Amino acid sequence: VPETAKSWEAGFKSSFLDNRVRFNVAAYKVDYNNAQAATSGRAILRPDLPIAVIQYGNLSSKGVEAELNIAPADGFTLGATLGYTKNKLSDPFPALAQGYDIKPTGQPRFVGTTFAQYVSQPLWGDATLLIRADMIFQSKSRVLNAHQVTIDFPVFAPYEFIPAKQLVNGRVALQDVDIGGAKVEFGLW
């Protein structure tokens, strides 16, 4: 049976204060009939299959995404994004459910980014200095269904979820340096 999806999305995009502030937001909902998922063959008691595509059931996914960018001064930009997603599985495929509470996997409830960036006026020729710091984050996400952990693979219980995580980056670069007619960038991150 093929997987089908019906989806809708609504939102708006805005720009104000002489284009120094941009704010965008969107809400969405997707209903999947006969959702399919890849899993290991062992999870469906088929160790001869490294990966199996299974009928998952009917899945509803809804969420909100927002983005804000602010340019308070020439060359300086601040920004952030935030996404929220909630998945709910209904009518799980009977062979998969086997009387267990099956939950969707792989999607953190919250994801987001934040950044600050400065790009100087040309120092000489077209060469500019770029300084940037950013952070990416996500909330915990389920990677194993509860029945796989408690019944099939209890040794994996500590790994039922990937914990929440943050990744921080920093970068300094001298960009658009003209060397022999070529534009070169020197960066440290």
N, C-alpha and C positions, 0 to 999 in steps of 0.2 A: 504494500500500500504506500503510495507516495506521500511525502510530507508536503503540506500546504500551509501558507501563512496569510493572515489578513492583518493589515497594520494601518495605523493612523498616527499622524504627528501634527502637532500644532505648536506654534511659538511665535516669537517676534525678535527682530533685530533692531537695535537702536544705536544712534550715534549722536552725541550732543557736546556742548561746550567747545564749539569750533573743532569737532572731531577729536578732541583730546580724551573723551570717554566713550567706550563702546560697551554695550551690555546686550547679550543675546541669551535667550532662554527658550527651551523647547521641552514639551512633554510628549510621550509616546506610549503606545500600547500595541503589542503584537500577540495575536492568538495563533498558535501552531496546532494544527490537527495532525495526528500521527507523527509527532516529532521523532526524529531519529538522533541517535548518539553513538559515538564510537566508544568502545570499552575493551578491556582485555578479555580474551577468551576464557581465562580462568574465572572471571567474575560471573560468567554464565555457564560455568561448569563444562567448558570446552577448552581444556589446556592445549589442544592441538592447534588452536587458532591464536595467533599472536594478537590480532585485533579483530573485533567483530562489530558490525553495525547492527544496532538493535532498535526495535520500535520502543520508544520511550513512553508514549502516551500523549495526552493533550497538555500543552504547556502554554501558560499565559505569562507574558513578560511586560512590565510597565516601568516607567522611570521618567526622570527629569534630568536635563543637562543644562548647565548655566556657564557662561563665560563673561569675564569682566577684564577689560584692558584700560589702563589709565596712563596717559602721557603728561605728567605734571610739568615737565620742562623739556626743551628741545634736547633730543638724544637720550632721554631717560624714560623708560617704560616699566610699568608694574602690571602684572596680570595674574589671573587665577581662573581655574576651571573646577567645576564640581559636577559629578555625575552620581545619580542614585538609581539603582535597578533592583526590582523585586520580581523574582520568578516563582511561579506556583505551578506544580504539576497536578493535574486532575486525571482521573480515569487512567492510571498507569497500565501499561500493557500487562495482562495477567501473568504471563510467564516470567516477567521481570519482577513484579511486585511480590509474589509468593507470600502474601500476608504481611509484608513489611512496609514501614513508612518510607517510601522512596522520596528523596529530595533531589532537586536539580543540583548539579555540581559545576564548578569552574568559574562562577561569576561572583566577584566580590560585590557586596551591597553598595559600598561607596568607593569612588575613585576620584582623584583630583590632582591638580598641579598648581604650583605657584611659582612666580619668577620675578626677578628684578634685573633690568638690563640697562647699560649705558653704552652709547656709541658716540665718541667724540666727533667734533668737527675735524676736517682733514688736518693732520699734523704737518705734513708736507706732501705735495702732489695730491694723490687720492688716498693716501694712507691714513687710516683711522684706528683708534684704540677701542676695542670692545671688551667690556667687563660684564659678566653674567653669572648669576647664581639662580638655581632652580631646585625645586623639590617635587618629587612625584610620590604619591601615596595611594594606598588602597587598604580597605578593611579586610578582615580575614575572609577566606573563601573555602568552601567545602570542596574537597577533592575525592572523598570516598563517601558512598552512601552508608547510612547507619547500619543497615543489615550486612553490608560487606565487612564492616569493622567488627560488629558483635558476633556474627555467626560465621561468615566465611573466612575472614582474616583477622582474628583478634590481635595478632601481633602488630597490626598496623594502627591500632587505636590511637596512639599518640600523633598519628599523621592524618587523622580524619580531616583536619583543616590546615590550610596554609595560614600562618599567623599574619596579622596586619603588618604592613611594611612601609617604610619610607626610604627614599633614595635621594640623597642631596648631591648636587653637582655644582662645580664652579669652573669658570673658564675666563681666561684673559688672552686676548689675541691682538696682534698687530695685523690688520687686514688691508688688502688692496695695495700692497707695497709693490711699486713698479721696479722690476729687476730685468733689465735687458728687454723691455717691451712686454714682459709677462707679468700678470698680477699674481703675487705670492702672498700667502698668509702664514704667519708664525703664531702658534698657539700653545697654551699650557692649560690643562684642565685636570 
